[in-house]
Amino acid sequence: MESEKRASRRAGGGEEVAGRKQAEEQLRRSESLYRLLADNASDVIWTLGMDMRLTYISPSVKVNSALQAAGKAAGVTGQMLIYLGHSFEKRGRLDLSAFFRAAVPAFRASLPDNVTLETEIPSVLPAITANPAEL
């Protein structure tokens, strides 16, 4: 009788271990899915521990901070250009082929006599939005 109880406990223990492993696997999958969602969300997601310390913050905070820093840098750059006499109003559609063809004679004239400049400017280059004075 005692040996049957032990065998029953062992069999029951095996089911308990299998159930626990299954629950652990489900928890790992759930955590993995949560991490995937949290790491790729554009919203800021954060968690606090019981001690009220930050335990997780989503990477979007870094992206948002970088975008804010880039915006500030662009603003400062714009202010510097205005200070130097340039402005965004002077920007317009610029045909790169025509721009480079017009610039080559001046560039050749600035070279020393012992330097030869050969160019092959394609007849069609993309047009861009720019201030020719800033190129």
Secondary structure by P-SEA (a helix, b strand, c coil): caaaaaaaaaaaaaaaaaaaaaaaaaaaaaaaaaaaaaacccccccccccccccccccaaaaaaaaaaaaaaaaaaaaaaaaaacccccccccccaaaaaaaaaaaaaaaccccbbbbbbccccccccccccccc
